[in-house]
Amino acid sequence: MVSDDKAGVRGQLDLSQAQWRHGSQTDHPSAGHLEIAFVEDYIAMRNSADPDGAVLVFTPAEWDAFVLGAKDGEFDEP
């Protein structure tokens, strides 16, 4: 069974004043439209092409694991 431990956080996290940032590689075709914002004690991530769409929310520990995995090639296409 999958548990969404941040379901309540997303509904209460105020992203209206978030300062969304994009990486320096955003113009690269494979980079997509990834944006992140540091809000309260969380890191939020969204697709700038759909700013009203889904937002992923990470704790600092989850974010560190995500970044380390990305640097290690965990999410690279075969």
C-alpha positions as CSV (number, residue, x, y, z in Angstrom):
1,M,0.0,0.0,0.0
2,V,1.4,3.4,-1.0
3,S,1.1,6.1,1.7
4,D,1.1,9.8,0.9
5,D,2.8,11.3,4.0
6,K,2.5,14.9,2.7
7,A,-1.1,14.9,1.5
8,G,-2.0,17.4,4.3
9,V,1.1,19.5,3.7
10,R,0.4,20.2,0.0
11,G,-3.1,21.4,0.8
12,Q,-1.8,23.8,3.5
13,L,1.5,24.9,2.0
14,D,1.1,28.5,0.7
15,L,2.8,28.6,-2.7
16,S,1.2,31.9,-3.8
17,Q,4.3,33.9,-2.8
18,A,6.9,31.2,-3.7
19,Q,9.9,32.4,-5.7
20,W,10.2,29.7,-8.3
21,R,13.7,29.1,-9.7
22,H,14.8,27.2,-12.7
23,G,18.2,25.7,-13.4
24,S,20.8,27.1,-15.7
25,Q,20.2,24.1,-18.1
26,T,16.5,25.0,-18.6
27,D,17.1,26.0,-22.3
28,H,18.4,22.5,-23.0
29,P,15.7,20.3,-24.6
30,S,16.2,17.4,-22.2
31,A,15.9,19.8,-19.1
32,G,12.2,20.4,-19.6
33,H,10.5,23.1,-17.5
34,L,11.6,22.1,-14.0
35,E,11.2,24.8,-11.3
36,I,11.8,24.6,-7.6
37,A,10.9,26.8,-4.7
38,F,12.0,26.7,-1.0
39,V,8.8,27.2,1.0
40,E,8.8,26.9,4.8
41,D,10.7,23.7,5.6
42,Y,10.0,22.1,2.2
43,I,11.2,22.1,-1.4
44,A,8.5,22.3,-4.0
45,M,9.0,21.3,-7.6
46,R,6.7,22.0,-10.6
47,N,6.6,22.2,-14.4
48,S,6.6,25.9,-15.4
49,A,4.6,25.0,-18.6
50,D,1.8,24.1,-16.2
51,P,2.2,26.4,-13.2
52,D,-1.3,25.5,-11.9
53,G,-0.7,21.8,-12.2
54,A,0.8,19.3,-9.8
55,V,3.5,20.3,-7.4
56,L,5.8,17.7,-5.8
57,V,6.8,18.4,-2.2
58,F,10.0,17.2,-0.7
59,T,11.5,17.3,2.8
60,P,15.1,18.4,2.9
61,A,16.2,14.7,3.4
62,E,14.1,13.6,0.4
63,W,15.4,16.4,-1.7
64,D,19.0,15.5,-0.8
65,A,18.3,11.9,-1.8
66,F,16.7,13.0,-5.1
67,V,19.6,15.3,-6.0
68,L,22.1,12.6,-5.2
69,G,20.2,10.1,-7.3
70,A,20.0,12.5,-10.2
71,K,23.8,13.2,-10.0
72,D,24.4,9.4,-9.9
73,G,22.4,8.8,-13.1
74,E,19.5,7.1,-11.3
75,F,16.9,8.8,-13.5
76,D,18.8,8.7,-16.8
77,E,17.1,7.1,-19.8
78,P,18.6,3.8,-21.0
